[in-house]
Amino acid sequence: EDLKPKMVRPTGPLAQFFAKLGAPAIVVIDNGLAVVFERGGKFTRVHGPGIAFTQRFERVAHVIDLRPQLRQAEIKDIQTRDGLKFHIKPLFALFQVATDYPQQADYGYSTQAVLDLVYRGGLLYNEKGERVEWGRRVLGMVEYHLRQVAARHDLLELLQGTEGRNARRDFLQKVEEAARSDLRQRGVN
């Protein structure tokens, strides 16, 4: 519930005894979620929607939402190369966990993308090691790339465009290209 495992343990002294011995458990994973399992603090596997059985001493380490996420923010004081500032209100970012194959279920995922997101991408934890909502981190990365692209252009270039092209679309396309490659390395499309 709310991307946190809800434990339902059998009652009775025999069930508690087997739980202490690390007996397998049944894990029901809702559609649109993936679960990362660990044993002894080390990754063992990723399992998508459906029913999974834990192995001995295995636990649910992370629950990842596979559904497309939409975040928006107002970005203020974006500075151009000529020192002028502008705002974007609102900036929308649509993203989800990356998938490397055609989706066979409602929400596909790539095991490597989930590993990148959880362990290599640094999107689930802040600098203090506290768990954070990864959508905000993705939006922060998009904002970073937006500021980087804007800093390479004069405001007049961003407003008028070049060679009859739509300036706004051109600018946002450059931002999307820069953010897309950086986020893909962290398991996000």
N, C-alpha and C positions, 0 to 999 in steps of 0.2 A: 504494500500500500504506500502510495506517495514515493515510489522508487526505493522503499526500504523493505527488507525481508520481514515477513510476518511469520513468526514461528508458532506452529501448533504442535505441541509435544504430546505423545500418548501419556496417559496417566498410569500410575501404579509403580511399585518398586522394581519390577522386572524391566520395564521400559526405561526407567532412569538408569538402571545398571548398564543396559546395552548402549545408552547414549554416552555414558562415560567411557565405554570401550571403543567409541568412534563408529558405532554401527551405521550402516547406510540409511539415508533418509530419502523421502520423496520430495521433489521440488516442482511445484506447479508454476510455470512461467507464462504470464499473460501475453497475448498478441501485442506486438509492438515493443517488446522488451527483450533484452539479452542479459544473461547472467554470467559473470566471471567467477570461476571457482578457484580457490587456493587451498593448498595443504601445507601447513607449517610455514605460512607466509610466502609461499612460492606459487606462481601461476601453474594451474593444471590444465584448464580448458575453458572454452566459451560455449554456452548452450543458448540457442534461441528459443522462441515460443514453443510451449508444449510441456511434456512431463520429463523430468530428468531425475536420475537417481545419483545421489552423492556416493562417492567412494569412501573408504574408511578414512576418518579424520579430515575429510574435505569439508570446506565451508563456503558459503556464499560471500564473496568479497565485495563485489560491485554489481549494481543493477543499472543497466544502460538503456535509456530510452531511444529506440530506433526510429521513432516517428519524426517526420519533418518538423523542425522548430522554426518559429518566426520571432525575431526580436526587433525592436525598434528603439531608436534613441535620437535625441537632438544633439547634434555635434556643433559646438560653438568654437569661435576663434580659430578657424582653419586658416593658416597663413600661407600666402603664395610667395613665389620667389621674389616679387617686388615689394614684399612687406605688407601687403594689404590683407585684410581678414574678411572672411565670410562665414555664414552659418548654413547648415543643412538641417532642415526640420520637416519631417523626420527622415532618418536613414533606416531602411529596412534591410535585414539580413535573413535570408532563408537558407537553412542548412540542415544536415542530418549526418549520422554516422555513415561513412563511406561503404559502398558495396562494389565489388569487383566483378560481379557476374549478374546476369539477368535475374530479377527477383522471382523466386519460386513461391514465396509466401507473400503475405501482404506487405511486410517490411523486411527487406533483405539486409544482410550485413556481411562484412568480411571479417574473418577472425583476426587477420593482420591489422585491419583498421581499428578494431576494438582494442587490440593490444597497444597500438600506437596511441590511442586516445587515453587509455588507462595508465599505461606504464611509461611510454616514451614521450607523449605529447605535452605533459604537464598542464593539461586543461582542467583536470579534476581537482587539483590542489593548488593553493596559493603558495607564496614564498615561505610562509610559516608552517606549511605542511597541513593546513586545515582544508577540509573538503569544501569546495565551492560549486555553485551551479555553473556548469561548463558553458551554457549559452551566453552568459555574460562575458566569459573569457573570449569566446568566439567573436562577439560583437566588439570587444576591445581590440582584437587583432585586426578586424576590418577597419575600425577607426584609425589604427596606427597606419595602415597602408593608405587610407584615404589622405591622411596628413602628409605622408611621404610623396604621394603622386602630386598633390597640390603644391608642395614646396618646389617642385621641378618646373612649374609653369607660372607665367604672369597671369594676373587676373583677366586681362584683356584676351589672352589666348583661351582661357576657360569660358569666357562669355561669348566670343565671336566664333570660335572654332577655326578649323583650317580647311581650305579648299572646298567650301560649301557643305561641310559635314556638320552634323548636329553636335555642338560643343558639349552639352550636358551628357549626352549618350556616350560620346567619346571618352569623356573624363571618367564616368562611372564604369565603363568597360575596362579602362586601364586599372582602376581600383580593384575590380572583380578579378582580373587576371593575376594581379600581384597577390591578393588575398587567397585566391583559390589554390595556388601552388604551395603557399605557406601552410594553409590549413590542411591540405591533403596529406602532407607529411605528418600531421598529427591525427590522422584518421577521420577527417571531416570533409564532406563535400558541401 
